[in-house]
Amino acid sequence: MKLDSAWRGAALLTGSLLLPLAAAATIPAETLVSNTVTVKYRPSLASTSSGAKRLYGSLRSAAVSACRDPGSPAFVIDAAYRACASGALDQAVEKVNIPAISELHSQNHKR
């Protein structure tokens, strides 16, 4: 009887740990972005390879900053954070609408 109770407790604990991960996996990435970070740039500077890389790095850093939630437990941050940062970067690349940035973004997502 004690063994059955221990298994039931372990199953409940496991389920309670996995539920936030499942919830984070089903939330659309664009919903997870709750902060806004502004990146100022000049489109003409993104016309060079080094300028485009610099702007893409700034967009990526902004996505990380917008999605960081230091109050969440580590196992929730991982899944939700990745989805949020990816969605925020996708939105930023689409919004700037610069072909060199879009190309860098597609290259980085092939990995």
C-alpha positions as CSV (number, residue, x, y, z in Angstrom):
1,M,0.0,0.0,0.0
2,K,2.8,2.4,0.8
3,L,4.5,1.7,-2.5
4,D,1.3,2.5,-4.4
5,S,1.0,5.8,-2.6
6,A,4.6,6.6,-3.3
7,W,4.1,6.0,-7.0
8,R,1.0,8.1,-7.1
9,G,2.9,10.9,-5.4
10,A,5.8,10.6,-7.9
11,A,3.3,10.7,-10.8
12,L,1.6,13.8,-9.4
13,L,4.9,15.5,-8.9
14,T,6.1,14.6,-12.4
15,G,2.8,15.8,-13.9
16,S,3.0,19.1,-12.0
17,L,6.6,19.7,-13.3
18,L,5.7,18.9,-16.9
19,L,2.5,20.9,-17.1
20,P,4.2,24.3,-17.4
21,L,6.4,22.9,-20.1
22,A,3.4,21.7,-22.1
23,A,1.6,25.0,-21.6
24,A,4.7,26.9,-22.8
25,A,5.0,24.6,-25.8
26,T,1.4,25.3,-26.9
27,I,1.4,29.1,-26.5
28,P,2.2,30.9,-29.8
29,A,5.6,32.6,-29.6
30,E,4.2,36.0,-30.5
31,T,2.0,35.8,-27.4
32,L,5.0,35.3,-25.1
33,V,6.7,38.6,-25.9
34,S,5.5,40.9,-23.2
35,N,8.2,43.6,-23.3
36,T,9.3,45.9,-26.0
37,V,12.9,46.8,-26.8
38,T,13.6,49.5,-29.4
39,V,16.6,49.1,-31.7
40,K,17.6,52.2,-33.5
41,Y,19.3,51.8,-36.9
42,R,19.8,53.3,-40.3
43,P,18.8,51.0,-43.1
44,S,21.7,52.3,-45.2
45,L,24.2,50.9,-42.7
46,A,22.6,47.4,-43.1
47,S,23.4,47.4,-46.8
48,T,27.0,46.2,-46.0
49,S,27.8,42.8,-44.7
50,S,29.3,44.0,-41.5
51,G,26.4,46.5,-41.0
52,A,23.8,43.8,-41.5
53,K,25.6,41.5,-39.1
54,R,25.8,44.2,-36.5
55,L,22.1,45.1,-36.8
56,Y,21.1,41.4,-36.7
57,G,23.1,41.0,-33.5
58,S,21.3,44.0,-32.0
59,L,17.9,42.5,-33.0
60,R,18.9,39.2,-31.4
61,S,20.0,40.9,-28.2
62,A,16.8,42.9,-28.1
63,A,14.8,39.7,-28.4
64,V,16.7,38.2,-25.5
65,S,16.1,41.3,-23.4
66,A,12.4,41.4,-24.2
67,C,11.9,37.8,-23.2
68,R,14.0,37.5,-20.1
69,D,11.9,36.7,-17.0
70,P,14.2,36.3,-14.0
71,G,11.3,35.4,-11.7
72,S,10.5,32.1,-13.5
73,P,11.8,28.7,-12.5
74,A,14.6,27.4,-14.7
75,F,12.6,24.5,-16.2
76,V,9.9,27.0,-17.4
77,I,12.3,29.6,-18.6
78,D,14.0,27.2,-21.0
79,A,11.0,26.3,-23.2
80,A,9.0,29.5,-22.9
81,Y,12.1,31.7,-23.2
82,R,13.3,30.0,-26.4
83,A,9.9,30.3,-28.0
84,C,9.6,33.9,-27.0
85,A,13.1,34.9,-28.1
86,S,12.6,33.1,-31.4
87,G,9.2,34.7,-32.0
88,A,10.5,38.2,-31.1
89,L,13.4,37.9,-33.4
90,D,11.2,36.6,-36.2
91,Q,8.9,39.7,-35.7
92,A,11.8,42.1,-35.6
93,V,13.4,40.7,-38.8
94,E,10.0,41.0,-40.5
95,K,9.4,44.5,-39.3
96,V,12.8,45.9,-40.5
97,N,12.2,44.3,-43.9
98,I,15.8,44.5,-45.0
99,P,16.8,41.6,-47.4
100,A,20.3,41.2,-45.9
101,I,18.8,40.8,-42.4
102,S,16.2,38.3,-43.7
103,E,19.0,36.3,-45.3
104,L,21.1,36.3,-42.1
105,H,18.0,35.2,-40.2
106,S,17.2,32.3,-42.6
107,Q,20.9,31.2,-42.5
108,N,20.9,31.1,-38.7
109,H,17.6,29.1,-38.6
110,K,19.0,26.4,-40.8
111,R,21.4,25.3,-38.1
